[in-house]
Amino acid sequence: MGGMLFGFDISSMSAIIGTNQYLAFFNDPHGIQQGAIGSALAAGSVVGSVIAGPLSDWMGRRDSIAFGCIFWLIGTAIQTSVTGIGTLITGRVLNGITVGITSSQVPVYLAEIARKERRGRIIVIQQLAIEWGIFFMFFIGYGCSFIAGPASFRTAWGIQFVPCFFLLIGLPFLPRSPRWLAKKDRAEEAIQTLANIQAKGNIHDPLVVAEWEEITTVLTAERLAPAGWRKFILNGMWRRTLAGFTVQAWQQLSGANVMTYYVVYIFQMANLSGNINLVSSGVQYALFIIFTSFIFFYIDSTGRRELLVWGAVAMGICHYIVGGVLSAGEYVPDGVGGNLNVLIRVTGSKANTVIAFSYLLIIIYALTLAPVCWVYAAEVWSLETRATGMGIAAVGNWLFNFAIGLFIPPAFHNITWKLFIVFGTLCFGAAIQFYFTYPETCGKTLEEIEELFSRGGPRPWKTKKGNSKLDGLIDEAINRKLSVHDTETRRLSSAAGAGQLSSDIEKTAAGIGGGAEHVETGNKEATVS
C-alpha cells in the first residue's frame, strides 16, 4: 500500500494532462508551468525524505509510515477541491511529503525483516505496488475522462484516499523491525520478533541465534563510530553514502520518467491521438507490471551488479534510437493537435519504431533499474545509519525527480528529440559508475555488506553474489550448541570492554537464557541450552 500511494500520485497526472477538461480548467498549462505541476510531487518528496530518517529512528519504521499518511489525506483533500494551479501544486506537494517518507522507509522496513535469500524479492514487492498503483490510477483517470467538466479530474484525484485508508488499517497488524528494536535496546522484544519472523516464534532456533549474534556484534561496533554527519563520511562510510545516493539519482537520470510521466506526449509525436493514445499509453504500464513480476522470481539469483550495468546500457541504446528517429520527424511549430509540449511528429514506420522502442525501454527498466535501485539503496547502509541513510538516498531520487520533472516539458519544447540523446548519454554514465563502484550485495546479510564497503574491502568488480558467512554462524550455533543467552553474554563482554554496557540487555540475557530445547532446522539437529 505504501508503494501504491507512490504509483497513484505519479499516474494521477499521466492520463489527465491531455484531456480537454484539464486543459480548459487550467488554461492549457505548458512548458515551465506544466513542469511545476508535474514536479510538485517530487518537491514534497524531497522534504519527506529529509525528515523520514530522524522520524523513523525516533518512532520506528512502521509508525513513521503511519505518520506520513496524515499529509496524504490533507493533500488529497486539497486536490479534490482544487480551484486552480496553486491549490493543485499545494496538494501535490503535501502528497509528496508522504511519498518521501514511505518511499524511503518502506524499503528499510522490508530489508530489516526479510531473510537474506528473499530480501531482493521482498523489496521488489514495493516496486510492484508502485506499478500497480500507476496502472490502476491511469485507467481510473482514463475512465473519468468521459465525465464532463472538472468533476472528471476531481473524481480521479479523490480516489487517492482509498490506498491510504487500507495502509492505515493494515499497519497495526505488522511487526516492528527487530533491528530497530535492537538499536533501541529493547532486546527481549527484538529477539522474540526475530524469532516470530524467522522461526515461528522459536528463540532458540540456530538461525535466530546466529542472526541475533551478527546483529548485536555489528551494532556494538557501530556505536563506537563518530556521531552526527561524520558517521556518513568517516571510516569508509562515504562509499556507502555515495552508492546509496547515486543509485537513486541514476534511477531518475536514466530517463524512465519521460515514459512514465509523459508517455502521452511521446505517443502524440508518434501520431497517436485521443483514446488510442491513452490506451496505448496504458499498455506501457501493463508491460511494466508483467516484467517486474518476472524479475521478482530471479532478482535474488541473478545479482544486483549485472542487472544495473546491462540495464543502463540497454536503456541508453533505446534512448538513442528514439531520439534518432524523432530527429527525422516533421517540425510542427503550433504543436501537434495544438499541444505546445509536442512539436515533432513522425508517421508510418518511424512512428512504429518510436512506439516499439518506448515499450522496450520500459521493459528493460522494469527488469533492471526500477526494482534493483530500490533494493540496492536499502541494502548498503549500516543499522545505525539505515533510516537516515535511506532518507539521503531518497533525497537523491526525489531531488533529481524534481529537477527532471521541471526540465522535461520545457525540453520537449526547446530541444525536442535531443532530450533522448541526453538521457541516453546519462545511462552510459550510470553503467560506468555501477561497474567500478558498486559491490555485489546479493545473498549477503545486511551486516556482511558492511565489509564490502569497508576500507580494506574487495574491489567492486571482483565481488560475487552469495557465499554468506551467516551460513557458517548457523553451523557454529548447531555444532557448539549455542543459545541466544550465549550470544548475549559474548556481546555484553565485548560491550563492557568498550564501555557500552546496557542494563536492559543484560537483564534480557539473564531472562532469555535458561532451559534446554531440541531444535531442528532442515536436516540438521541441535540441542541448545
C-alpha positions in Angstrom: 0.0 0.0 0.0 2.9 2.4 0.7 4.2 1.8 -2.8 0.7 2.1 -4.2 0.4 5.7 -2.8 3.6 6.5 -4.8 2.1 4.9 -8.0 -1.3 6.6 -7.6 0.2 10.1 -7.4 2.6 9.5 -10.4 -0.3 8.4 -12.6 -2.8 10.8 -11.3 -1.5 13.3 -13.9 -0.5 10.9 -16.8 -4.0 10.1 -18.1 -5.4 13.6 -17.3 -2.9 16.1 -18.6 -4.0 15.5 -22.2 -7.8 15.7 -21.6 -9.9 18.7 -22.7 -11.3 19.1 -19.2 -7.9 19.5 -17.7 -6.6 21.8 -20.4 -9.7 24.0 -20.3 -9.9 24.3 -16.4 -6.1 25.1 -16.0 -5.9 27.2 -19.2 -3.7 24.8 -21.2 -0.6 24.7 -19.0 2.7 24.0 -20.8 6.4 24.5 -20.5 7.6 25.5 -17.1 4.1 25.8 -15.8 3.3 22.2 -16.6 6.7 21.3 -15.3 6.0 22.9 -11.9 2.7 20.9 -11.6 4.4 17.7 -12.6 7.4 18.2 -10.3 5.4 19.4 -7.2 5.1 15.8 -6.0 8.9 15.4 -6.2 9.4 18.7 -4.3 7.3 17.5 -1.4 9.1 14.1 -1.6 12.4 15.8 -1.0 11.0 17.3 2.2 9.5 13.9 3.2 12.8 12.1 2.6 14.8 14.6 4.7 12.5 14.2 7.8 12.0 10.5 7.3 15.3 9.2 8.8 15.1 11.0 12.1 11.4 10.3 12.3 12.0 6.6 11.7 14.8 6.4 14.2 12.6 8.0 16.8 9.3 6.4 16.4 10.1 3.3 14.4 9.8 2.2 10.7 6.2 1.1 11.0 4.9 4.1 12.9 6.8 6.7 10.8 4.9 5.3 7.7 1.6 5.8 9.5 2.5 9.3 10.5 3.3 10.1 6.8 -0.2 9.2 5.8 -1.5 12.4 7.5 0.0 14.5 4.8 -1.6 12.3 2.1 -5.1 12.7 3.5 -4.7 16.5 3.6 -3.1 16.8 0.2 -5.7 14.6 -1.5 -8.5 16.7 0.0 -6.9 19.8 -1.4 -6.5 18.3 -4.9 -10.1 17.0 -4.9 -11.4 20.6 -4.1 -8.8 22.2 -6.5 -9.6 25.8 -7.6 -6.5 26.5 -9.7 -2.9 25.7 -10.4 -1.8 27.0 -7.0 -4.0 24.6 -5.0 -3.1 21.7 -7.3 0.6 22.3 -6.7 0.0 22.6 -2.9 -2.0 19.3 -2.8 0.7 17.5 -4.8 3.5 18.9 -2.5 1.7 17.5 0.6 1.1 14.2 -1.1 4.8 14.2 -2.0 5.8 14.5 1.7 4.0 11.2 2.3 5.7 9.6 -0.7 9.1 10.8 0.5 8.5 9.2 3.9 7.1 5.9 2.6 9.4 5.5 -0.4 12.5 5.7 1.9 11.2 3.8 5.0 9.2 1.0 3.4 12.4 -0.4 1.8 14.2 0.0 5.1 11.4 -1.9 6.9 11.3 -4.7 4.4 15.1 -5.0 4.3 15.2 -5.3 8.1 12.6 -8.0 8.4 13.5 -10.1 5.3 15.8 -13.2 5.1 18.9 -12.5 3.1 17.8 -15.2 0.5 14.5 -13.3 -0.1 15.4 -9.7 0.6 15.5 -8.7 -3.0 12.1 -10.2 -3.8 10.5 -8.7 -0.7 11.7 -5.2 -1.6 10.6 -5.7 -5.3 7.1 -6.1 -3.9 7.2 -2.3 -3.2 8.2 -1.7 -6.9 5.3 -3.9 -8.0 3.0 -2.0 -5.7 4.2 1.3 -7.3 3.5 -0.1 -10.8 0.0 -1.5 -9.8 -0.7 2.0 -8.4 0.4 3.6 -11.7 -1.7 1.1 -13.7 -4.9 1.4 -11.6 -4.7 5.2 -11.4 -4.0 5.6 -15.1 -7.1 3.7 -16.1 -9.2 5.4 -13.4 -8.1 8.6 -14.9 -9.0 7.3 -18.4 -12.4 6.2 -17.2 -13.0 9.6 -15.5 -12.0 11.3 -18.8 -15.5 10.5 -20.0 -17.0 12.6 -17.2 -17.8 16.2 -18.3 -16.2 19.2 -16.7 -13.9 19.5 -13.6 -15.7 16.5 -12.0 -13.6 14.4 -14.3 -10.2 15.0 -12.6 -11.7 15.7 -9.2 -13.2 12.2 -9.1 -9.9 10.6 -10.2 -7.9 12.5 -7.6 -10.4 11.8 -4.8 -9.9 8.0 -5.3 -6.4 8.5 -4.0 -8.0 8.3 -0.5 -8.5 4.6 -0.9 -5.0 3.1 -0.7 -4.2 5.4 2.2 -7.1 4.1 4.2 -6.1 0.5 3.5 -2.5 1.3 4.6 -3.6 2.8 7.9 -5.9 -0.1 8.6 -3.2 -2.7 7.9 -0.1 -1.2 9.6 -1.0 -2.0 13.2 -1.0 -5.7 12.3 2.6 -5.7 11.2 5.6 -6.4 13.5 8.1 -3.8 14.4 11.6 -4.1 12.9 13.7 -6.4 15.1 16.8 -4.4 14.1 15.2 -1.1 15.2 14.2 -2.7 18.5 17.8 -3.9 19.0 19.0 -0.4 18.3 16.6 0.9 21.0 18.0 -1.7 23.5 14.6 -3.5 23.5 16.4 -6.8 23.2 13.8 -9.2 24.5 11.2 -7.8 22.2 13.7 -7.8 19.3 14.7 -11.4 19.8 11.0 -12.6 20.0 10.1 -10.6 16.9 13.1 -12.0 15.0 12.1 -15.5 16.1 8.5 -14.9 15.0 9.6 -13.8 11.6 12.4 -16.4 11.0 11.5 -19.4 13.1 7.8 -19.5 14.0 8.5 -18.0 17.4 11.3 -20.3 18.5 14.0 -18.1 20.0 16.5 -21.0 20.2 16.4 -21.8 16.5 20.1 -21.7 15.2 19.1 -19.2 12.5 17.8 -16.8 15.2 20.8 -17.4 17.4 23.2 -16.7 14.5 21.4 -13.7 13.2 21.0 -12.2 16.6 24.7 -12.6 17.3 25.5 -10.9 14.0 23.1 -8.0 14.6 24.3 -7.3 18.1 28.0 -7.7 17.2 27.7 -5.2 14.4 25.5 -2.8 16.4 28.1 -2.7 19.3 30.9 -1.8 16.8 28.7 0.8 15.1 28.1 2.6 18.4 31.8 3.3 18.6 31.6 5.2 15.2 31.6 9.0 15.0 28.4 10.8 15.9 26.4 13.2 13.7 27.1 13.7 10.0 30.6 12.3 10.3 29.2 8.7 10.5 28.1 9.1 6.9 31.6 10.1 5.8 34.4 8.7 8.0 35.8 5.1 8.2 34.8 4.3 4.6 31.1 5.3 5.1 31.4 7.8 2.3 31.4 4.8 -0.1 28.1 3.7 1.1 26.7 7.2 1.2 27.8 7.7 -2.4 26.4 4.4 -3.5 23.0 4.9 -1.8 22.6 8.5 -3.1 23.8 7.9 -6.6 21.9 4.6 -7.3 18.6 6.5 -6.6 19.8 9.5 -8.6 20.7 7.3 -11.6 17.2 5.8 -11.5 15.8 9.2 -12.3 18.6 10.3 -14.7 18.0 7.1 -16.7 15.1 9.0 -18.3 12.5 6.4 -17.5 10.3 9.2 -16.1 10.0 10.6 -19.6 7.9 7.5 -20.3 6.1 7.1 -17.0 5.1 10.8 -16.7 4.9 12.0 -20.3 4.3 8.9 -22.5 1.1 10.6 -23.7 3.3 13.3 -25.3 5.7 10.8 -26.9 2.9 8.9 -28.4 1.4 12.1 -29.8 4.8 12.6 -31.5 4.2 9.1 -33.0 0.9 10.4 -34.4 -1.4 8.7 -31.9 -4.3 10.8 -30.5 -7.5 10.5 -28.4 -8.4 7.2 -26.9 -5.9 5.3 -29.0 -3.1 7.3 -27.4 -4.4 6.8 -23.9 -5.0 3.0 -24.3 -1.5 2.6 -26.0 0.0 4.5 -23.0 -1.8 2.2 -20.6 -0.3 -0.8 -22.4 3.1 0.5 -21.2 2.1 0.3 -17.6 0.8 -3.2 -18.1 4.2 -4.2 -19.5 5.8 -2.5 -16.5 3.9 -4.8 -14.2 4.4 -8.0 -16.2 8.2 -7.7 -16.5 8.7 -6.6 -12.9 6.7 -9.6 -11.8 9.0 -11.8 -13.9 12.2 -10.4 -12.3 10.6 -10.8 -8.9 11.4 -14.6 -9.1 15.0 -14.1 -10.3 16.4 -11.0 -8.6 17.9 -13.0 -5.7 19.7 -15.4 -8.0 20.8 -13.0 -10.8 22.8 -10.4 -8.8 22.5 -6.7 -8.5 25.5 -5.5 -10.4 24.7 -7.3 -13.7 21.2 -6.0 -13.8 22.3 -2.4 -13.1 25.1 -2.3 -15.6 23.5 -4.1 -18.5 20.1 -2.4 -17.8 21.7 1.0 -18.0 23.5 0.2 -21.3 20.3 -1.2 -22.9 18.2 1.8 -21.9 20.9 4.1 -23.3 20.6 2.3 -26.7 16.8 2.7 -26.7 17.1 6.4 -25.9 19.5 6.9 -28.8 17.2 5.1 -31.2 14.0 7.0 -30.2 15.9 10.3 -30.4 17.5 9.4 -33.8 14.1 8.5 -35.3 12.4 11.6 -34.0 15.2 13.8 -35.4 14.0 12.9 -38.8 10.4 13.9 -38.0 8.2 16.8 -39.1 8.5 20.0 -37.0 5.1 21.4 -36.0 5.6 24.9 -34.6 2.0 25.3 -33.3 2.1 21.9 -31.6 0.7 18.5 -32.6 -3.1 18.8 -32.0 -2.5 22.2 -30.6 -0.3 20.8 -27.7 2.7 23.2 -27.4 4.6 20.5 -25.5 4.7 18.3 -28.6 6.4 20.0 -31.6 7.6 16.9 -33.6 5.5 14.3 -35.5 6.6 11.1 -37.2 4.3 8.7 -39.1 4.4 5.2 -40.7 7.4 3.0 -39.8 9.1 5.8 -37.9 6.1 6.1 -35.6 6.1 2.4 -35.1 9.8 2.4 -34.2 9.3 5.2 -31.6 6.4 3.2 -30.0 8.3 -0.1 -30.1 11.5 1.2 -28.5 9.5 3.2 -25.9 7.9 0.0 -24.9 11.2 -1.8 -25.0 12.8 0.9 -22.8 10.1 0.4 -20.2 10.5 -3.4 -20.3 14.3 -3.1 -19.7 13.7 -0.6 -16.9 11.1 -2.9 -15.3 13.6 -5.8 -15.3 16.6 -3.8 -14.1 16.9 -0.3 -12.7 13.3 0.1 -11.5 13.4 -2.7 -8.9 17.1 -3.0 -8.3 17.8 0.6 -7.4 15.4 0.4 -4.5 16.8 -2.9 -3.4 20.4 -1.7 -3.5 19.7 1.6 -1.8 18.1 -0.3 1.1 20.9 -2.8 1.5 24.0 -0.6 1.6 23.5 1.1 5.0 24.6 0.1 8.5 22.0 -0.4 11.2 22.9 2.9 12.9 22.6 4.8 9.6 20.0 2.9 7.7 16.9 5.1 8.3 18.6 8.4 7.8 20.8 6.9 5.1 17.8 5.7 3.1 16.4 9.2 3.6 19.6 10.5 2.0 19.2 8.0 -0.9 15.5 9.0 -1.4 16.6 12.7 -1.4 18.8 11.7 -4.4 15.8 10.1 -6.1 13.4 12.9 -5.5 15.8 15.8 -6.0 16.6 14.6 -9.5 12.9 13.6 -10.0 12.0 17.2 -9.2 14.7 18.6 -11.5 13.8 16.3 -14.4 10.0 16.8 -13.9 10.7 20.6 -14.2 13.0 20.1 -17.1 11.2 17.7 -19.4 8.2 19.9 -20.6 10.5 22.8 -21.5 13.0 20.4 -23.0 10.2 18.9 -25.2 9.6 22.4 -26.4 13.2 23.7 -26.7 15.5 20.8 -27.6 12.8 18.3 -28.8 14.4 15.0 -29.9 17.8 15.9 -28.4 16.2 15.2 -25.0 16.5 11.5 -25.6 20.2 11.8 -26.6 20.9 13.5 -23.3 19.2 10.7 -21.3 21.0 8.0 -23.5 24.3 9.5 -22.6 23.4 9.6 -18.9 22.5 5.9 -19.0 26.0 5.0 -20.2 27.5 7.2 -17.5 25.4 5.3 -14.9 26.7 1.9 -16.3 30.3 3.1 -15.8 29.8 4.0 -12.2 27.8 0.9 -11.4 30.7 -1.3 -12.7 33.5 0.5 -10.9 32.0 1.5 -7.5 29.1 -0.9 -6.7 30.0 -4.2 -5.0 27.6 -7.2 -5.3 25.2 -7.4 -2.3 23.0 -10.3 -3.4 22.9 -13.2 -1.0 24.8 -11.2 1.8 23.3 -10.3 5.2 22.9 -6.6 5.9 25.8 -6.9 8.4 28.1 -8.6 5.8 27.5 -5.8 3.3 29.4 -3.6 5.8 32.6 -5.4 4.9 32.1 -4.9 1.2 32.2 -1.2 1.7 35.0 -1.1 4.3 38.4 0.5 3.7 40.0 -2.9 3.1 37.1 -4.4 1.2 37.3 -6.1 -2.2 37.2 -4.3 -5.5 33.6 -4.0 -6.6 34.1 -5.7 -9.9 35.6 -8.7 -8.1 32.7 -9.3 -5.8 30.3 -12.2 -6.3 26.8 -13.0 -5.1 26.2 -15.5 -2.2 28.9 -17.0 0.0 27.3 -15.6 3.1 29.0 -16.0 6.4 25.7 -16.4 8.2 25.5 -20.0 7.0 28.8 -20.6 8.9 27.4 -19.0 12.0 24.3 -21.2 11.8 26.5 -24.3 11.6 28.5 -23.0 14.6 25.4 -22.5 16.6 24.3 -26.0 15.9 27.7 -27.7 16.4 28.6 -25.7 19.6 25.0 -25.9 20.9 24.8 -22.1 21.3 21.8 -20.3 22.5 20.7 -16.7 22.5 22.0 -16.5 26.1 25.5 -17.4 24.9 25.5 -14.7 22.2 24.2 -12.1 24.6 26.9 -13.0 27.1 29.6 -12.8 24.5 28.2 -9.4 23.3 27.9 -8.0 26.8 31.5 -8.9 27.5 32.6 -7.1 24.3 30.5 -4.1 25.1 31.8 -3.9 28.6 35.3 -3.7 27.3 34.2 -0.7 25.1 32.3 0.9 27.9 29.0 0.4 26.1 27.0 -1.8 28.6 23.3 -1.6 28.5 21.5 -2.7 31.7 18.3 -3.5 29.7 20.1 -6.0 27.5 21.9 -7.5 30.5 18.5 -8.2 32.1 17.3 -9.7 28.8 20.3 -12.0 28.6 19.6 -13.3 32.1 15.9 -13.8 31.3 16.1 -15.5 28.0 18.9 -18.0 28.5 17.5 -20.8 30.7 16.3 -24.2 29.7 17.2 -26.7 27.1 15.3 -27.2 23.9 15.6 -29.6 21.0 15.8 -27.7 17.7 15.6 -29.0 14.1 16.5 -26.9 11.1 16.3 -28.7 7.7 18.3 -31.8 8.1 20.4 -30.5 11.0 19.6 -31.0 14.6 21.0 -29.5 17.7 20.3 -29.4 21.4 20.6 -25.8 22.6 20.8 -24.8 26.2 
